[in-house]
Amino acid sequence: MQVLAVTPEIFPLIKTGGLADVTGALPVALARQGIATKTLIPGFPQVLKAVVKSAPLHQYPAMHGGKASVFATSVAGLDLLVLDAPHLFDRPGGPYGDSTGADWPDNWRRFSALSFAGADIAAGAIAGYRPDVVHAHDWQAALTLAYMRYGQAAGTPSVMTVHNLAFQGRFGAGIFGELGLPAEAMSLDGVEYYGGVGFLKAGLQAAWAITTVSPTYAQEIRTPDFGMGLDGLVSMRSADLHGIVNGIDVETWDPQTDAHLKATYSQKILKKRAANKKAVEERFGLAHDDSPIFCVVSRLTWQKGLDMLVGVLDEVLASGARLAVLGSGDAALEGALLAGAARHRGRMGVVIGYDEALSHLMQGGCDAIVIPSRFEPCGLTQLYGLRYGCVPIVARTGGLADTVIDANEAALSAGVATGFQFDAESGDALLNAIKRAVAIYADRPAWATMQRQGMKSDVSWDRSAAKYAELYRSLIARRT
């Protein structure tokens, strides 16, 4: 089976969050299911610097104001198709915005070009290649499915994966005339969305199947509280909606071989984590004692619930926990966390920014990871935590609820608990969960049992890839 994936990000080439981890790991897992994936990505500077450019497979003399071409390459076992369009993608800053964080005003043009190329490839634009299924990821690739629907690839099965419904790609109606879609597409049944153009909405409307990255999130987005204005459409498509929890790359994230750790270890030799804990203490300026270190590795945003943590910060540190924070985002949250660290020198440390190596060390050395998200389609950091014996403390929402078994009395007695859950959007509930964790940490054998149970969890892509393979096959059967 041949699958064409279309995505704005893919690890290890270009990453701003979990989307890249998913699109980088899923093709490798699908290969074990007998499925070959080619992934179409934009030719960002970070991509072009890292790949070997080959002869164009398809060319565009004029694509939104400039020449463009598609070439094939491979990196880290991934088969890639790169849309090389310097006038659209060769810019400083990030993939979606400039160095100040402001969105590029022509993002609609940049990602409609990516989607247009995806639909062309689906229709056979590359000699000798025509995919059996097209799989689009998030709003930046969603218009691929609309172009297919109104073009020559209408009969090709398609999947739209929503990694976060909050990001929708909404633009004014004035862009429609430049998208190259037929007039009938500007309708409620097409790409029209509240009087403008909705990229994600168009993908949800056109897809043969819709997936989200956890079963609970698939249900949540059918409600007004989580549907972000699209709950009606999602509910209408509920028969085609599937929640498939993410996995992680268990070779990159392996505490037995991880080069970012001071000491590697397994569930049988947890005492080796002590060397990593000492390294975390040094990096974050924490006092060396026997108290637990709780960590945060996150974008510092309202969605991630870090304002709730800030609200109970003093109480958290008074409970007996130390805190190490790695992340960046909202300036007010950054400031509040830095102020907290200044108030509690030796008990709390903050590193503003993103550091892949440090994030590995924190999972390998901290005792628990705190994830108080208001909503979380899947979440990956709790999966890394399970894998590394860094016990997750999570809000009861989305994929967090699906992947962590709460340490209630019954689960502790049965020896199956893997972490702590609390009601989302409650600082008091977060504080109580942290206090529960501190209390159980005092019983080191019970804590070690919880760590080992988490480390036994299957957080690989294998089961999820099998579900995607089953979904692809069911769509192909509908076509024939």
N, C-alpha and C positions, 0 to 999 in steps of 0.2 A: 504494500500500500504506500502511496506517495502522498504526503501532506505538505502543503505550503502554509507556513506560519508567517504572519505579518505582525511586526512589533516595533515600537520605537526604541526599545532597549534590549540588550542581551549581555549577560555576564559571560566572559570576562572583559568585554570590549567597552560597553557603555552602561552605566548603572546610576540610578538615583534612588532606587528602593527595591522592594521585593519582587516587582515585576521582572526585573532583569535576572534575578536568581531563578525564577520560574521558567522563563523562556530559554535560559541557558541549560537548565537541568532536565526539563521535560523531554527534549528530543533524544537525549542520551538514554533515558529510561524507555522511551517509545521504541528505540532501536531493538531493545531486548524483547519487545512484543512483535517484532518483524515489520516495523513501520519506519520508513525513511522520511525524514523531515528536512526540507529546505526552508530557511528562515530569511525573509526579506527585511532588511534594516536600512535606515537612512545612512548616508555617507558622512557622518559627523567627523570632524577632524580626529577625534580619538580613535575612531574606527579605521580611517584611512592610514593613520600612522602605524597601526598594528597589523595590517593585513598586506598580503601580496596582491597587487592589482593585476588582473588578467584582461584579455581582450574582451570588449563589450559583447554581450549576448543579445542585447536589444538597445536601440538608441531612440532618443526623442530630440528632434531638431529644435523644438520649442515647447518647453514644459513650464508653464507659469513664468515666462520671461527669460528663459535661458535654456542652454543645451543640457541634456541629461542622458545617462546611460545606466544600464544594469550589467554588473559583472559578477562572476562567481569566485568564491574563495572559501577557505576552510581554516578554522581556528579551534584548537582544543577539542577536536572530534566533532565540531559543528559544521554542517554544510550551509554556507551563507550565500545569499544574493544581496548585493549592495547597490542601492540607488545612489549613484554618484551625480549629484546636482549641486555644484559649488555655490551657485547663486541662492540656494535655499538652505544649505546645511553647513557650509564652510564659514563659521563665525566664532568669535570668542564667546566665553560664557558657558552656560549649560545647554543641554539639548532643547530646552523649552524657553529659556529666557537669557537675558544679558547678565553681565557680571554683578549687577545690582539686585538680581532676582526678578526683575520685571519681565513679564511674558513678552516674547517677540510678537509684535502686532500682526504679523503675517503667518502666525501658526496655522491658521486655517488653510493657507496656500501650501505650506510645507507638508502638512500631513494629508491633505487631499491629494498631493502629488504622490506621496508614498502609497496611498490607497489606490490611486488610479493605476500605478504600476503593478500593484498586487492583483488587481482585477484583470489587467492585461495578461499577466503571467498565467493566471487561472484559465484564461481563454486560449492559451497556447502560444503566446508571443515569443517564447523561447523554443527554438526548434528542438524537437525530440522530447519535450517535457510538458506534461499536462497533469496537474495534481488530481488525486481522487477526492480530496477534501481540502478546504481552505479554512484556516483557524486564525481569527483576528483577535488581538489582545488590546483591550482598553480603547479609549476614544480616538487615540491617534491613528489607529488602524481600522476603526469601525466602518469608515466610509467605503472600505474595500468591498464590503458585502452589499452596499447600495449600488456601487458601480457594477458589481456582478449581476445583481437583480435586474437592472435596467439595461444590461449589455449582453455580450455573447456567452458569458459563463453562468447564466441564470440556472442552468441545470446541474451545476456543480454543488454538492453539499457543502454547507458552511457552518462554522461554530463561532460564536461570539463569547469570549470570556471577559467577564467583568471582574477586575481586580479591586476596584474601588469605585462605587457608583457616585461618589461625591465629585469625581472629575469627569465632566461630560462633554467638553468641547462644544460650547454654545457660542454662536456667532450671529451677527445681524443678517437680516434677509438680503441685504445688498450684495453679499458674496455669491448668492446662488447662481447668478448668470455666468460666473467664471468657473464654476465647478465642472461644466461639461455634462451635466445630467439633463435628461429630457424634462420638459415643463411639468409633466404629470408627477414628477418626483417631489415637487414643492407642494406637498399635500400632507394631511394628517396621517395618511397611510404610508407616507414616504419619509422625507427628511425634515419636513416642517416641524418646528417645536416652539410653542408659545410665540408664534409670529416670526421667528428667526429660523436658523438652521442648527439642528442638533446632530453632531457626529455620532455620539454614542446612541442616541435615540434611533438614528437611522440604522445602525448596526443591529440593535435589538429588534427593530421592525423587520429587517431583511433576513436575519439569520435563520437557518434551518433548526438550530439548537442553540440554547444559551446556557453557559455554565458560569457559576460563581465558585469561589475558591474555598468554600466550606458549606456543609449542609445547613447549618444554622443561619448563615448569612443569606442563603437562597430563600429561606423563609422570611427573614427580617426585611428584605428589600421589597416584599409584597405589601408592607405596611407603610402608612404615611410617615411614621417616625424615622424610618430608615430608607424609604424609597426615593428621597430627594427629588420629588416631583415626577418620578417615573414609575411609582408603585402601581398605577393603573395599567400601564403598558405591560409591566412585568407580570402582574396578575393575569392579564389577558393571555400572556404567553406561558402560563404556569405549566401547561402540559409538556412544553418543550424546555423547561427549566431544570437544570441538574446542579446539585451542589457536590463538588468533588474537592476534598481537602488537599491542600498543597503538601508536597513533600519537600525534602531538602537534599542537597548533594552530600551524601554521606561519606564521600571520599575527601572532599574539601573540608567538611566538618566532621573530623574524626579525632577524638581525644587521644587515641593511641598512636597517631602519626602526625599530629598538627605541629608544624614547624614554628608556629607563632607562640607556642607554650614554652614556659621554662622547663616544665617536666610533663611528659606524656604519661597517660594512665589509662586504666580500664575500670570497669565496675568492680572488679575483684581487688584492685589496688587503689582505693580511693585516697589513701593517706598521701600519695604522691601529689595530690592537688595542693598540698600545703606550700610547695615551692611557688606555685602560680599565685596563691593567695598573698604570699609575701611580696611578690612582684607587683601585684595590684596595690598593696599598701604603699609601696615605694612610689609608684607612678602617680597615685592620687594624694600622697601626703597624709596617709591615714596612720594613726597610732597602731603599734603592734600589740594586740591583745587577743583574748579568746572569744570576743563577741563576733557575731555573724556580719558579713559584708553583703548588703543587698545592693544590686546594681540596676541602672537604667541605661539601656542602649536604644536610642530612639530619636526620631524627629521630635523637636520640642514644639508641639502644636496642640490646639484645643482638642482635635480628634483623639490624640494620644492620651488625653486626660492628665497631662502633667501639671496643669493648674490645680487639680485636686491634690496631687502630691505636695505641691508648694503650700497649699492651705493647711496641711497637717505635718509639715516638715519638722517643726520643733518637737512635736509629740512622737513622731517616728524615731527621731534620734534619742529622745528620752526613754523610749521603750527598750533600748539596749542594742539596737542595730546601728551599724555604720553604713554609709551610703556613698557609692561611686557612680557618677553620672557622666555618660558620653553622649553628646548630641548637639544639634544646632537647630535653629528655627526662629520662633517668635522672640523678638528682642526682649520683650518684657519677661518672658519665662527664663530666658538666658540670664537676665539680670537678677531675677528673684532667686534662682538656683545658686548663682555666684555669691549673692548676699548671704544665702544660707550657709554656704561653705565658709564664708568669712566669719560668721557667727559661731560656727562649730568646727574650728580648726582641729584637725586630727580625727574628727568623727565623720567628716563629709568632704569629698573632693569632686571637682567638676572639670571636665575637659570639653571645651566648646569646639565642635567640628566633627568630622567623621574620619575614623581611623580603622580600617579593616583588621589590621593586625591586633590592635588594642581590643577590638570587640571580641576577637577569639580568646585573648588572654583573660578578659573579664568573664567570659562563659566558663573558662577553665579554672578560674581562681575564686570567683565570688560564690557565695553560698546560695543566693537566690536572685532571681531577676524579676523586677516589678513592672507590670504592663497594665496600667489602669485605663485602657482605651475606652472612649465612649462608644465607638463601634470599631470593629476590626474584621474585615472580610475573611481573612485567615490568620495572618500573623506568621512570621517565621522565627522571631527571636525566642518565642516559647519553645519551638521545636529544637532550636539550637540548645536551649537550656536543658530540655529533657535529655538530649544526646550527651551533654557534658556534665550532667549531675548538678546543674545550677537550677535549683528548684523554682518553677514559675509561680508567681503570685499574680493572678490575672482577673480582669473584669469578666463577668459572666455574659459574654456577648460573642457573636460570630464564631470564627474558628478557634478563639480562645476557649470557649465553652465546649467545643467539640474535641479538643486535644488534650485537656488537662483534667485529671480526676481529683476532685476536691478531697482534702484530708479531713473529712468528717469522721465521726467516731467509728462508723461501720467500715469505711474504707481503710482507716488506720488499723482496725482490728483484723481485717482481712488481708492486710499487707499489700493493697492495690493502689493506695493513694500516690499521686505523682506531683501534687502541688496544691495551691490554694485558690479558690474562686471567691469572688465577692460581687455584690450587686453593682452594676455599672452606674456611673454618675453619682457616686456617694463617697465623699471624702471620709466620713465616719466609717463606712463599710471597708474602705481601703485600709484605714488605720487598724481596724479590728482584725483584718486578715494578716497584716504585718505583725500584730501582737500575737496572733495564733502561731505564726511562723517562728517568732522569737521563742515562744514557750516550748514548741516542739523541738527546736534546735537544741535546747538545753538537754534533751534526751538524745544523746548522740547515736545510740543504736537505732532508735526510731527514725532519726533524720537520715542515717545511712541507708536504711531500708527504703525510704522514699526516693533517695537519689538513685539507688540501683533499679528500683521499679521503673523510674523514668527512663533510665539508660537502656532498659530492655524494650521500650516502646519502639514500634516500627515507624520511624519518621522518614523512611526512604520514599522515593517516588514510585516504587514498584507497584504497590496496590493501586495508587491513583492513576498511574500510566495504564494499568490494565482496564480501569474504568473508562479512560479516554479512548482506548482502543475499541472497547465494546461500543461506545457511543459512535465512533467513526463508522464502524461496521454496520450499525443499525441505520445510519443515514445513507450509506451507500446502498443498502438493501432497499430503502425507500426510493432511491433514484431509479433502480433497475426494475 
